[in-house]
Amino acid sequence: MSEMTQNTDDMATLVTVDSLVANEFEVELEGEILPGVFRVSGLVTFKLDGDDEHHASRTNSPIILSKMVQRDGNTAFNKWLRETVSAKSGQPRPRRTLAVVAIDDGVETRRWTISGAWIQQVRYSDFDSASSAMVEEIVTIHFDGLQEQWPATPGLE
């Protein structure tokens, strides 16, 4: 949070301006915190296809989830990944519900709930014998719907 002075009717008023820091977030998979997430990118909350506002429909862009590789094949994410890889051609991919949760000073300020999420691609960062960096699992996720909530704002108008 930061503070700024706003002048109104010749009086100075202190106004608190709330902002989000990019490293204060969690990702949930089916309501459980997904550990080891480094980054979420490509989160587009509203997008219309086409240029004609009267005939455009809402569309969803995929998100990219970058996370640490975890060796336990029974974690919630690894189970989803294994189910996705083993799905037969022509069958629907296993779908889950994800949430990206923005946190500010320990308080949940914004929540994006992503429904009908399915894994389209998994790739890995470079394996490099000269590096001590962690290998990243980089997952492209498509979805059916997105709902945005402001839990830190009681009485949202």
Helices and strands as residue ranges (DSSP letters): E 2-8, E 11-17, E 25-29, E 32-33, E 37-41, E 63-68, H 76-86, E 96-104, E 107-124, E 136-142, E 145-149
